[in-house]
Amino acid sequence: ALEEVKRASGSNAVELMIADMSLQSSIRGLAKDYRYDRLDVLISNAAAFDLAQKHPEKTVEGIESIWATNHVG
């Protein structure tokens, strides 16, 4: 995907930064490491759902995983 965005934009000034959107610690880590003055484009591919899930799973941080990924993150 990174190479496709670089080709489509005609720019190599594109960086891939990954965070687990279900974990606040991962999001905060990415924010701490962010070193730019501005953000021109953000592509977020975060979604979680399991319609068959009978008992909600929790992240290691104690937040229900679907809520953590889709809303809190």
mmCIF file of the N, C-alpha and C atoms, coordinates in Angstrom:
data_MODEL
# 
_entry.id   MODEL 
# 
loop_
_atom_site.group_PDB 
_atom_site.id 
_atom_site.type_symbol 
_atom_site.label_atom_id 
_atom_site.label_alt_id 
_atom_site.label_comp_id 
_atom_site.label_asym_id 
_atom_site.label_entity_id 
_atom_site.label_seq_id 
_atom_site.pdbx_PDB_ins_code 
_atom_site.Cartn_x 
_atom_site.Cartn_y 
_atom_site.Cartn_z 
_atom_site.occupancy 
_atom_site.B_iso_or_equiv 
_atom_site.pdbx_formal_charge 
_atom_site.auth_seq_id 
_atom_site.auth_comp_id 
_atom_site.auth_asym_id 
_atom_site.auth_atom_id 
_atom_site.pdbx_PDB_model_num 
ATOM 1   N N  . ALA A 1 1  ? 0.826   -1.193  0.000  1.00 0.00 ? 1  ALA A N  1 
ATOM 2   C CA . ALA A 1 1  ? 0.000   0.000   0.000  1.00 0.00 ? 1  ALA A CA 1 
ATOM 3   C C  . ALA A 1 1  ? 0.870   1.257   0.000  1.00 0.00 ? 1  ALA A C  1 
ATOM 4   N N  . LEU A 1 2  ? 1.972   1.208   0.754  1.00 0.00 ? 2  LEU A N  1 
ATOM 5   C CA . LEU A 1 2  ? 2.868   2.363   0.813  1.00 0.00 ? 2  LEU A CA 1 
ATOM 6   C C  . LEU A 1 2  ? 3.413   2.698   -0.560 1.00 0.00 ? 2  LEU A C  1 
ATOM 7   N N  . GLU A 1 3  ? 3.885   1.699   -1.285 1.00 0.00 ? 3  GLU A N  1 
ATOM 8   C CA . GLU A 1 3  ? 4.438   1.932   -2.621 1.00 0.00 ? 3  GLU A CA 1 
ATOM 9   C C  . GLU A 1 3  ? 3.367   2.439   -3.581 1.00 0.00 ? 3  GLU A C  1 
ATOM 10  N N  . GLU A 1 4  ? 2.154   1.941   -3.427 1.00 0.00 ? 4  GLU A N  1 
ATOM 11  C CA . GLU A 1 4  ? 1.055   2.394   -4.279 1.00 0.00 ? 4  GLU A CA 1 
ATOM 12  C C  . GLU A 1 4  ? 0.741   3.869   -4.028 1.00 0.00 ? 4  GLU A C  1 
ATOM 13  N N  . VAL A 1 5  ? 0.743   4.289   -2.773 1.00 0.00 ? 5  VAL A N  1 
ATOM 14  C CA . VAL A 1 5  ? 0.494   5.699   -2.448 1.00 0.00 ? 5  VAL A CA 1 
ATOM 15  C C  . VAL A 1 5  ? 1.623   6.572   -2.979 1.00 0.00 ? 5  VAL A C  1 
ATOM 16  N N  . LYS A 1 6  ? 2.852   6.120   -2.841 1.00 0.00 ? 6  LYS A N  1 
ATOM 17  C CA . LYS A 1 6  ? 3.990   6.881   -3.379 1.00 0.00 ? 6  LYS A CA 1 
ATOM 18  C C  . LYS A 1 6  ? 3.863   7.053   -4.887 1.00 0.00 ? 6  LYS A C  1 
ATOM 19  N N  . ARG A 1 7  ? 3.525   5.979   -5.589 1.00 0.00 ? 7  ARG A N  1 
ATOM 20  C CA . ARG A 1 7  ? 3.365   6.061   -7.045 1.00 0.00 ? 7  ARG A CA 1 
ATOM 21  C C  . ARG A 1 7  ? 2.223   7.001   -7.417 1.00 0.00 ? 7  ARG A C  1 
ATOM 22  N N  . ALA A 1 8  ? 1.095   6.828   -6.775 1.00 0.00 ? 8  ALA A N  1 
ATOM 23  C CA . ALA A 1 8  ? -0.084  7.632   -7.111 1.00 0.00 ? 8  ALA A CA 1 
ATOM 24  C C  . ALA A 1 8  ? 0.124   9.114   -6.810 1.00 0.00 ? 8  ALA A C  1 
ATOM 25  N N  . SER A 1 9  ? 0.861   9.402   -5.734 1.00 0.00 ? 9  SER A N  1 
ATOM 26  C CA . SER A 1 9  ? 1.090   10.799  -5.350 1.00 0.00 ? 9  SER A CA 1 
ATOM 27  C C  . SER A 1 9  ? 2.266   11.417  -6.092 1.00 0.00 ? 9  SER A C  1 
ATOM 28  N N  . GLY A 1 10 ? 3.135   10.566  -6.651 1.00 0.00 ? 10 GLY A N  1 
ATOM 29  C CA . GLY A 1 10 ? 4.334   11.062  -7.309 1.00 0.00 ? 10 GLY A CA 1 
ATOM 30  C C  . GLY A 1 10 ? 5.355   11.598  -6.322 1.00 0.00 ? 10 GLY A C  1 
ATOM 31  N N  . SER A 1 11 ? 5.247   11.165  -5.077 1.00 0.00 ? 11 SER A N  1 
ATOM 32  C CA . SER A 1 11 ? 6.145   11.659  -4.036 1.00 0.00 ? 11 SER A CA 1 
ATOM 33  C C  . SER A 1 11 ? 6.693   10.505  -3.205 1.00 0.00 ? 11 SER A C  1 
ATOM 34  N N  . ASN A 1 12 ? 7.960   10.625  -2.841 1.00 0.00 ? 12 ASN A N  1 
ATOM 35  C CA . ASN A 1 12 ? 8.557   9.657   -1.915 1.00 0.00 ? 12 ASN A CA 1 
ATOM 36  C C  . ASN A 1 12 ? 8.455   10.136  -0.473 1.00 0.00 ? 12 ASN A C  1 
ATOM 37  N N  . ALA A 1 13 ? 7.882   11.327  -0.281 1.00 0.00 ? 13 ALA A N  1 
ATOM 38  C CA . ALA A 1 13 ? 7.740   11.897  1.063  1.00 0.00 ? 13 ALA A CA 1 
ATOM 39  C C  . ALA A 1 13 ? 6.488   11.328  1.726  1.00 0.00 ? 13 ALA A C  1 
ATOM 40  N N  . VAL A 1 14 ? 6.405   10.020  1.747  1.00 0.00 ? 14 VAL A N  1 
ATOM 41  C CA . VAL A 1 14 ? 5.273   9.308   2.330  1.00 0.00 ? 14 VAL A CA 1 
ATOM 42  C C  . VAL A 1 14 ? 5.845   8.330   3.334  1.00 0.00 ? 14 VAL A C  1 
ATOM 43  N N  . GLU A 1 15 ? 5.290   8.325   4.527  1.00 0.00 ? 15 GLU A N  1 
ATOM 44  C CA . GLU A 1 15 ? 5.798   7.424   5.556  1.00 0.00 ? 15 GLU A CA 1 
ATOM 45  C C  . GLU A 1 15 ? 4.669   6.567   6.093  1.00 0.00 ? 15 GLU A C  1 
ATOM 46  N N  . LEU A 1 16 ? 4.966   5.303   6.312  1.00 0.00 ? 16 LEU A N  1 
ATOM 47  C CA . LEU A 1 16 ? 4.027   4.375   6.924  1.00 0.00 ? 16 LEU A CA 1 
ATOM 48  C C  . LEU A 1 16 ? 4.303   4.339   8.417  1.00 0.00 ? 16 LEU A C  1 
ATOM 49  N N  . MET A 1 17 ? 3.290   4.659   9.193  1.00 0.00 ? 17 MET A N  1 
ATOM 50  C CA . MET A 1 17 ? 3.408   4.602   10.654 1.00 0.00 ? 17 MET A CA 1 
ATOM 51  C C  . MET A 1 17 ? 2.279   3.699   11.139 1.00 0.00 ? 17 MET A C  1 
ATOM 52  N N  . ILE A 1 18 ? 2.629   2.699   11.902 1.00 0.00 ? 18 ILE A N  1 
ATOM 53  C CA . ILE A 1 18 ? 1.650   1.695   12.311 1.00 0.00 ? 18 ILE A CA 1 
ATOM 54  C C  . ILE A 1 18 ? 1.400   1.777   13.814 1.00 0.00 ? 18 ILE A C  1 
ATOM 55  N N  . ALA A 1 19 ? 0.121   1.708   14.165 1.00 0.00 ? 19 ALA A N  1 
ATOM 56  C CA . ALA A 1 19 ? -0.272  1.640   15.575 1.00 0.00 ? 19 ALA A CA 1 
ATOM 57  C C  . ALA A 1 19 ? -1.426  0.657   15.698 1.00 0.00 ? 19 ALA A C  1 
ATOM 58  N N  . ASP A 1 20 ? -1.470  -0.059  16.790 1.00 0.00 ? 20 ASP A N  1 
ATOM 59  C CA . ASP A 1 20 ? -2.596  -0.940  17.085 1.00 0.00 ? 20 ASP A CA 1 
ATOM 60  C C  . ASP A 1 20 ? -3.680  -0.059  17.697 1.00 0.00 ? 20 ASP A C  1 
ATOM 61  N N  . MET A 1 21 ? -4.724  0.208   16.929 1.00 0.00 ? 21 MET A N  1 
ATOM 62  C CA . MET A 1 21 ? -5.758  1.138   17.375 1.00 0.00 ? 21 MET A CA 1 
ATOM 63  C C  . MET A 1 21 ? -6.600  0.603   18.529 1.00 0.00 ? 21 MET A C  1 
ATOM 64  N N  . SER A 1 22 ? -6.410  -0.637  18.912 1.00 0.00 ? 22 SER A N  1 
ATOM 65  C CA . SER A 1 22 ? -7.135  -1.166  20.067 1.00 0.00 ? 22 SER A CA 1 
ATOM 66  C C  . SER A 1 22 ? -6.369  -0.923  21.366 1.00 0.00 ? 22 SER A C  1 
ATOM 67  N N  . LEU A 1 23 ? -5.130  -0.457  21.252 1.00 0.00 ? 23 LEU A N  1 
ATOM 68  C CA . LEU A 1 23 ? -4.296  -0.252  22.443 1.00 0.00 ? 23 LEU A CA 1 
ATOM 69  C C  . LEU A 1 23 ? -3.905  1.215   22.612 1.00 0.00 ? 23 LEU A C  1 
ATOM 70  N N  . GLN A 1 24 ? -4.357  1.798   23.688 1.00 0.00 ? 24 GLN A N  1 
ATOM 71  C CA . GLN A 1 24 ? -4.016  3.193   23.969 1.00 0.00 ? 24 GLN A CA 1 
ATOM 72  C C  . GLN A 1 24 ? -2.503  3.383   24.054 1.00 0.00 ? 24 GLN A C  1 
ATOM 73  N N  . SER A 1 25 ? -1.796  2.403   24.594 1.00 0.00 ? 25 SER A N  1 
ATOM 74  C CA . SER A 1 25 ? -0.337  2.511   24.700 1.00 0.00 ? 25 SER A CA 1 
ATOM 75  C C  . SER A 1 25 ? 0.315   2.590   23.319 1.00 0.00 ? 25 SER A C  1 
ATOM 76  N N  . SER A 1 26 ? -0.212  1.875   22.341 1.00 0.00 ? 26 SER A N  1 
ATOM 77  C CA . SER A 1 26 ? 0.318   1.908   20.986 1.00 0.00 ? 26 SER A CA 1 
ATOM 78  C C  . SER A 1 26 ? 0.030   3.253   20.324 1.00 0.00 ? 26 SER A C  1 
ATOM 79  N N  . ILE A 1 27 ? -1.166  3.764   20.510 1.00 0.00 ? 27 ILE A N  1 
ATOM 80  C CA . ILE A 1 27 ? -1.541  5.063   19.951 1.00 0.00 ? 27 ILE A CA 1 
ATOM 81  C C  . ILE A 1 27 ? -0.689  6.166   20.575 1.00 0.00 ? 27 ILE A C  1 
ATOM 82  N N  . ARG A 1 28 ? -0.527  6.123   21.880 1.00 0.00 ? 28 ARG A N  1 
ATOM 83  C CA . ARG A 1 28 ? 0.299   7.136   22.554 1.00 0.00 ? 28 ARG A CA 1 
ATOM 84  C C  . ARG A 1 28 ? 1.761   7.041   22.124 1.00 0.00 ? 28 ARG A C  1 
ATOM 85  N N  . GLY A 1 29 ? 2.242   5.815   21.895 1.00 0.00 ? 29 GLY A N  1 
ATOM 86  C CA . GLY A 1 29 ? 3.612   5.626   21.420 1.00 0.00 ? 29 GLY A CA 1 
ATOM 87  C C  . GLY A 1 29 ? 3.813   6.241   20.051 1.00 0.00 ? 29 GLY A C  1 
ATOM 88  N N  . LEU A 1 30 ? 2.851   6.045   19.148 1.00 0.00 ? 30 LEU A N  1 
ATOM 89  C CA . LEU A 1 30 ? 2.945   6.649   17.824 1.00 0.00 ? 30 LEU A CA 1 
ATOM 90  C C  . LEU A 1 30 ? 2.917   8.174   17.939 1.00 0.00 ? 30 LEU A C  1 
ATOM 91  N N  . ALA A 1 31 ? 2.027   8.700   18.769 1.00 0.00 ? 31 ALA A N  1 
ATOM 92  C CA . ALA A 1 31 ? 1.943   10.154  18.942 1.00 0.00 ? 31 ALA A CA 1 
ATOM 93  C C  . ALA A 1 31 ? 3.247   10.712  19.519 1.00 0.00 ? 31 ALA A C  1 
ATOM 94  N N  . LYS A 1 32 ? 3.854   10.002  20.440 1.00 0.00 ? 32 LYS A N  1 
ATOM 95  C CA . LYS A 1 32 ? 5.112   10.441  21.046 1.00 0.00 ? 32 LYS A CA 1 
ATOM 96  C C  . LYS A 1 32 ? 6.239   10.457  20.020 1.00 0.00 ? 32 LYS A C  1 
ATOM 97  N N  . ASP A 1 33 ? 6.259   9.473   19.130 1.00 0.00 ? 33 ASP A N  1 
ATOM 98  C CA . ASP A 1 33 ? 7.319   9.357   18.132 1.00 0.00 ? 33 ASP A CA 1 
ATOM 99  C C  . ASP A 1 33 ? 7.084   10.227  16.899 1.00 0.00 ? 33 ASP A C  1 
ATOM 100 N N  . TYR A 1 34 ? 5.900   10.817  16.771 1.00 0.00 ? 34 TYR A N  1 
ATOM 101 C CA . TYR A 1 34 ? 5.573   11.640  15.607 1.00 0.00 ? 34 TYR A CA 1 
ATOM 102 C C  . TYR A 1 34 ? 6.472   12.870  15.598 1.00 0.00 ? 34 TYR A C  1 
ATOM 103 N N  . ARG A 1 35 ? 7.168   13.110  14.481 1.00 0.00 ? 35 ARG A N  1 
ATOM 104 C CA . ARG A 1 35 ? 8.190   14.149  14.460 1.00 0.00 ? 35 ARG A CA 1 
ATOM 105 C C  . ARG A 1 35 ? 7.955   15.241  13.420 1.00 0.00 ? 35 ARG A C  1 
ATOM 106 N N  . TYR A 1 36 ? 6.752   15.340  12.905 1.00 0.00 ? 36 TYR A N  1 
ATOM 107 C CA . TYR A 1 36 ? 6.468   16.309  11.855 1.00 0.00 ? 36 TYR A CA 1 
ATOM 108 C C  . TYR A 1 36 ? 5.678   17.490  12.410 1.00 0.00 ? 36 TYR A C  1 
ATOM 109 N N  . ASP A 1 37 ? 5.726   18.605  11.681 1.00 0.00 ? 37 ASP A N  1 
ATOM 110 C CA . ASP A 1 37 ? 4.973   19.793  12.085 1.00 0.00 ? 37 ASP A CA 1 
ATOM 111 C C  . ASP A 1 37 ? 3.515   19.711  11.679 1.00 0.00 ? 37 ASP A C  1 
ATOM 112 N N  . ARG A 1 38 ? 3.236   18.920  10.651 1.00 0.00 ? 38 ARG A N  1 
ATOM 113 C CA . ARG A 1 38 ? 1.857   18.801  10.189 1.00 0.00 ? 38 ARG A CA 1 
ATOM 114 C C  . ARG A 1 38 ? 1.608   17.419  9.601  1.00 0.00 ? 38 ARG A C  1 
ATOM 115 N N  . LEU A 1 39 ? 0.335   17.112  9.460  1.00 0.00 ? 39 LEU A N  1 
ATOM 116 C CA . LEU A 1 39 ? -0.107  15.848  8.867  1.00 0.00 ? 39 LEU A CA 1 
ATOM 117 C C  . LEU A 1 39 ? -1.041  16.205  7.724  1.00 0.00 ? 39 LEU A C  1 
ATOM 118 N N  . ASP A 1 40 ? -0.657  15.841  6.501  1.00 0.00 ? 40 ASP A N  1 
ATOM 119 C CA . ASP A 1 40 ? -1.472  16.187  5.336  1.00 0.00 ? 40 ASP A CA 1 
ATOM 120 C C  . ASP A 1 40 ? -2.575  15.165  5.073  1.00 0.00 ? 40 ASP A C  1 
ATOM 121 N N  . VAL A 1 41 ? -2.261  13.887  5.231  1.00 0.00 ? 41 VAL A N  1 
ATOM 122 C CA . VAL A 1 41 ? -3.231  12.833  4.947  1.00 0.00 ? 41 VAL A CA 1 
ATOM 123 C C  . VAL A 1 41 ? -3.064  11.723  5.979  1.00 0.00 ? 41 VAL A C  1 
ATOM 124 N N  . LEU A 1 42 ? -4.174  11.227  6.467  1.00 0.00 ? 42 LEU A N  1 
ATOM 125 C CA . LEU A 1 42 ? -4.167  10.096  7.387  1.00 0.00 ? 42 LEU A CA 1 
ATOM 126 C C  . LEU A 1 42 ? -5.087  9.023   6.815  1.00 0.00 ? 42 LEU A C  1 
ATOM 127 N N  . ILE A 1 43 ? -4.557  7.845   6.633  1.00 0.00 ? 43 ILE A N  1 
ATOM 128 C CA . ILE A 1 43 ? -5.366  6.711   6.192  1.00 0.00 ? 43 ILE A CA 1 
ATOM 129 C C  . ILE A 1 43 ? -5.405  5.735   7.357  1.00 0.00 ? 43 ILE A C  1 
ATOM 130 N N  . SER A 1 44 ? -6.573  5.568   7.907  1.00 0.00 ? 44 SER A N  1 
ATOM 131 C CA . SER A 1 44 ? -6.734  4.676   9.046  1.00 0.00 ? 44 SER A CA 1 
ATOM 132 C C  . SER A 1 44 ? -7.576  3.485   8.626  1.00 0.00 ? 44 SER A C  1 
ATOM 133 N N  . ASN A 1 45 ? -7.030  2.301   8.836  1.00 0.00 ? 45 ASN A N  1 
ATOM 134 C CA . ASN A 1 45 ? -7.742  1.081   8.508  1.00 0.00 ? 45 ASN A CA 1 
ATOM 135 C C  . ASN A 1 45 ? -7.957  0.322   9.813  1.00 0.00 ? 45 ASN A C  1 
ATOM 136 N N  . ALA A 1 46 ? -8.852  0.858   10.626 1.00 0.00 ? 46 ALA A N  1 
ATOM 137 C CA . ALA A 1 46 ? -9.106  0.234   11.920 1.00 0.00 ? 46 ALA A CA 1 
ATOM 138 C C  . ALA A 1 46 ? -10.590 -0.091  12.040 1.00 0.00 ? 46 ALA A C  1 
ATOM 139 N N  . ALA A 1 47 ? -10.884 -1.340  12.195 1.00 0.00 ? 47 ALA A N  1 
ATOM 140 C CA . ALA A 1 47 ? -12.258 -1.774  12.430 1.00 0.00 ? 47 ALA A CA 1 
ATOM 141 C C  . ALA A 1 47 ? -12.210 -3.180  12.990 1.00 0.00 ? 47 ALA A C  1 
ATOM 142 N N  . ALA A 1 48 ? -13.087 -3.435  13.904 1.00 0.00 ? 48 ALA A N  1 
ATOM 143 C CA . ALA A 1 48 ? -13.175 -4.775  14.481 1.00 0.00 ? 48 ALA A CA 1 
ATOM 144 C C  . ALA A 1 48 ? -14.641 -5.082  14.761 1.00 0.00 ? 48 ALA A C  1 
ATOM 145 N N  . PHE A 1 49 ? -15.047 -6.272  14.431 1.00 0.00 ? 49 PHE A N  1 
ATOM 146 C CA . PHE A 1 49 ? -16.380 -6.727  14.770 1.00 0.00 ? 49 PHE A CA 1 
ATOM 147 C C  . PHE A 1 49 ? -16.421 -8.241  14.698 1.00 0.00 ? 49 PHE A C  1 
ATOM 148 N N  . ASP A 1 50 ? -17.212 -8.809  15.531 1.00 0.00 ? 50 ASP A N  1 
ATOM 149 C CA . ASP A 1 50 ? -17.405 -10.252 15.538 1.00 0.00 ? 50 ASP A CA 1 
ATOM 150 C C  . ASP A 1 50 ? -18.843 -10.496 15.970 1.00 0.00 ? 50 ASP A C  1 
ATOM 151 N N  . LEU A 1 51 ? -19.708 -10.680 15.002 1.00 0.00 ? 51 LEU A N  1 
ATOM 152 C CA . LEU A 1 51 ? -21.131 -10.830 15.298 1.00 0.00 ? 51 LEU A CA 1 
ATOM 153 C C  . LEU A 1 51 ? -21.431 -12.101 16.080 1.00 0.00 ? 51 LEU A C  1 
ATOM 154 N N  . ALA A 1 52 ? -20.546 -13.081 16.011 1.00 0.00 ? 52 ALA A N  1 
ATOM 155 C CA . ALA A 1 52 ? -20.771 -14.340 16.710 1.00 0.00 ? 52 ALA A CA 1 
ATOM 156 C C  . ALA A 1 52 ? -20.196 -14.333 18.131 1.00 0.00 ? 52 ALA A C  1 
ATOM 157 N N  . GLN A 1 53 ? -19.540 -13.257 18.490 1.00 0.00 ? 53 GLN A N  1 
ATOM 158 C CA . GLN A 1 53 ? -18.883 -13.183 19.802 1.00 0.00 ? 53 GLN A CA 1 
ATOM 159 C C  . GLN A 1 53 ? -19.936 -13.149 20.909 1.00 0.00 ? 53 GLN A C  1 
ATOM 160 N N  . LYS A 1 54 ? -19.907 -14.149 21.772 1.00 0.00 ? 54 LYS A N  1 
ATOM 161 C CA . LYS A 1 54 ? -20.885 -14.229 22.859 1.00 0.00 ? 54 LYS A CA 1 
ATOM 162 C C  . LYS A 1 54 ? -20.421 -13.478 24.104 1.00 0.00 ? 54 LYS A C  1 
ATOM 163 N N  . HIS A 1 55 ? -19.117 -13.466 24.329 1.00 0.00 ? 55 HIS A N  1 
ATOM 164 C CA . HIS A 1 55 ? -18.562 -12.786 25.490 1.00 0.00 ? 55 HIS A CA 1 
ATOM 165 C C  . HIS A 1 55 ? -17.499 -11.803 25.001 1.00 0.00 ? 55 HIS A C  1 
ATOM 166 N N  . PRO A 1 56 ? -17.720 -10.522 25.253 1.00 0.00 ? 56 PRO A N  1 
ATOM 167 C CA . PRO A 1 56 ? -16.758 -9.527  24.768 1.00 0.00 ? 56 PRO A CA 1 
ATOM 168 C C  . PRO A 1 56 ? -15.343 -9.795  25.275 1.00 0.00 ? 56 PRO A C  1 
ATOM 169 N N  . GLU A 1 57 ? -14.392 -9.698  24.364 1.00 0.00 ? 57 GLU A N  1 
ATOM 170 C CA . GLU A 1 57 ? -12.987 -9.831  24.742 1.00 0.00 ? 57 GLU A CA 1 
ATOM 171 C C  . GLU A 1 57 ? -12.470 -8.466  25.167 1.00 0.00 ? 57 GLU A C  1 
ATOM 172 N N  . LYS A 1 58 ? -11.506 -8.465  26.055 1.00 0.00 ? 58 LYS A N  1 
ATOM 173 C CA . LYS A 1 58 ? -10.902 -7.213  26.500 1.00 0.00 ? 58 LYS A CA 1 
ATOM 174 C C  . LYS A 1 58 ? -9.449  -7.159  26.057 1.00 0.00 ? 58 LYS A C  1 
ATOM 175 N N  . THR A 1 59 ? -8.987  -5.950  25.819 1.00 0.00 ? 59 THR A N  1 
ATOM 176 C CA . THR A 1 59 ? -7.579  -5.753  25.488 1.00 0.00 ? 59 THR A CA 1 
ATOM 177 C C  . THR A 1 59 ? -6.758  -5.949  26.755 1.00 0.00 ? 59 THR A C  1 
ATOM 178 N N  . VAL A 1 60 ? -5.448  -5.973  26.623 1.00 0.00 ? 60 VAL A N  1 
ATOM 179 C CA . VAL A 1 60 ? -4.586  -6.097  27.799 1.00 0.00 ? 60 VAL A CA 1 
ATOM 180 C C  . VAL A 1 60 ? -4.734  -4.885  28.709 1.00 0.00 ? 60 VAL A C  1 
ATOM 181 N N  . GLU A 1 61 ? -5.305  -3.804  28.179 1.00 0.00 ? 61 GLU A N  1 
ATOM 182 C CA . GLU A 1 61 ? -5.534  -2.591  28.971 1.00 0.00 ? 61 GLU A CA 1 
ATOM 183 C C  . GLU A 1 61 ? -6.903  -2.592  29.646 1.00 0.00 ? 61 GLU A C  1 
ATOM 184 N N  . GLY A 1 62 ? -7.675  -3.673  29.429 1.00 0.00 ? 62 GLY A N  1 
ATOM 185 C CA . GLY A 1 62 ? -8.960  -3.832  30.108 1.00 0.00 ? 62 GLY A CA 1 
ATOM 186 C C  . GLY A 1 62 ? -10.146 -3.177  29.418 1.00 0.00 ? 62 GLY A C  1 
ATOM 187 N N  . ILE A 1 63 ? -9.982  -2.763  28.159 1.00 0.00 ? 63 ILE A N  1 
ATOM 188 C CA . ILE A 1 63 ? -11.076 -2.145  27.411 1.00 0.00 ? 63 ILE A CA 1 
ATOM 189 C C  . ILE A 1 63 ? -11.644 -3.198  26.460 1.00 0.00 ? 63 ILE A C  1 
ATOM 190 N N  . GLU A 1 64 ? -12.958 -3.253  26.330 1.00 0.00 ? 64 GLU A N  1 
ATOM 191 C CA . GLU A 1 64 ? -13.582 -4.189  25.408 1.00 0.00 ? 64 GLU A CA 1 
ATOM 192 C C  . GLU A 1 64 ? -12.997 -3.939  24.020 1.00 0.00 ? 64 GLU A C  1 
ATOM 193 N N  . SER A 1 65 ? -12.526 -4.980  23.354 1.00 0.00 ? 65 SER A N  1 
ATOM 194 C CA . SER A 1 65 ? -11.690 -4.842  22.153 1.00 0.00 ? 65 SER A CA 1 
ATOM 195 C C  . SER A 1 65 ? -12.381 -4.168  20.969 1.00 0.00 ? 65 SER A C  1 
ATOM 196 N N  . ILE A 1 66 ? -13.644 -4.474  20.727 1.00 0.00 ? 66 ILE A N  1 
ATOM 197 C CA . ILE A 1 66 ? -14.331 -3.836  19.600 1.00 0.00 ? 66 ILE A CA 1 
ATOM 198 C C  . ILE A 1 66 ? -14.524 -2.352  19.881 1.00 0.00 ? 66 ILE A C  1 
ATOM 199 N N  . TRP A 1 67 ? -14.931 -2.008  21.080 1.00 0.00 ? 67 TRP A N  1 
ATOM 200 C CA . TRP A 1 67 ? -15.091 -0.602  21.470 1.00 0.00 ? 67 TRP A CA 1 
ATOM 201 C C  . TRP A 1 67 ? -13.741 0.121   21.392 1.00 0.00 ? 67 TRP A C  1 
ATOM 202 N N  . ALA A 1 68 ? -12.688 -0.507  21.874 1.00 0.00 ? 68 ALA A N  1 
ATOM 203 C CA . ALA A 1 68 ? -11.365 0.096   21.868 1.00 0.00 ? 68 ALA A CA 1 
ATOM 204 C C  . ALA A 1 68 ? -10.889 0.392   20.457 1.00 0.00 ? 68 ALA A C  1 
ATOM 205 N N  . THR A 1 69 ? -11.114 -0.533  19.536 1.00 0.00 ? 69 THR A N  1 
ATOM 206 C CA . THR A 1 69 ? -10.639 -0.373  18.154 1.00 0.00 ? 69 THR A CA 1 
ATOM 207 C C  . THR A 1 69 ? -11.484 0.600   17.360 1.00 0.00 ? 69 THR A C  1 
ATOM 208 N N  . ASN A 1 70 ? -12.793 0.444   17.413 1.00 0.00 ? 70 ASN A N  1 
ATOM 209 C CA . ASN A 1 70 ? -13.682 1.209   16.544 1.00 0.00 ? 70 ASN A CA 1 
ATOM 210 C C  . ASN A 1 70 ? -14.015 2.601   17.062 1.00 0.00 ? 70 ASN A C  1 
ATOM 211 N N  . HIS A 1 71 ? -13.940 2.832   18.356 1.00 0.00 ? 71 HIS A N  1 
ATOM 212 C CA . HIS A 1 71 ? -14.393 4.115   18.902 1.00 0.00 ? 71 HIS A CA 1 
ATOM 213 C C  . HIS A 1 71 ? -13.316 4.843   19.694 1.00 0.00 ? 71 HIS A C  1 
ATOM 214 N N  . VAL A 1 72 ? -12.720 4.174   20.631 1.00 0.00 ? 72 VAL A N  1 
ATOM 215 C CA . VAL A 1 72 ? -11.732 4.831   21.499 1.00 0.00 ? 72 VAL A CA 1 
ATOM 216 C C  . VAL A 1 72 ? -10.474 5.183   20.710 1.00 0.00 ? 72 VAL A C  1 
ATOM 217 N N  . GLY A 1 73 ? -9.999  4.237   19.890 1.00 0.00 ? 73 GLY A N  1 
ATOM 218 C CA . GLY A 1 73 ? -8.796  4.458   19.093 1.00 0.00 ? 73 GLY A CA 1 
ATOM 219 C C  . GLY A 1 73 ? -8.956  5.587   18.130 1.00 0.00 ? 73 GLY A C  1 
# 
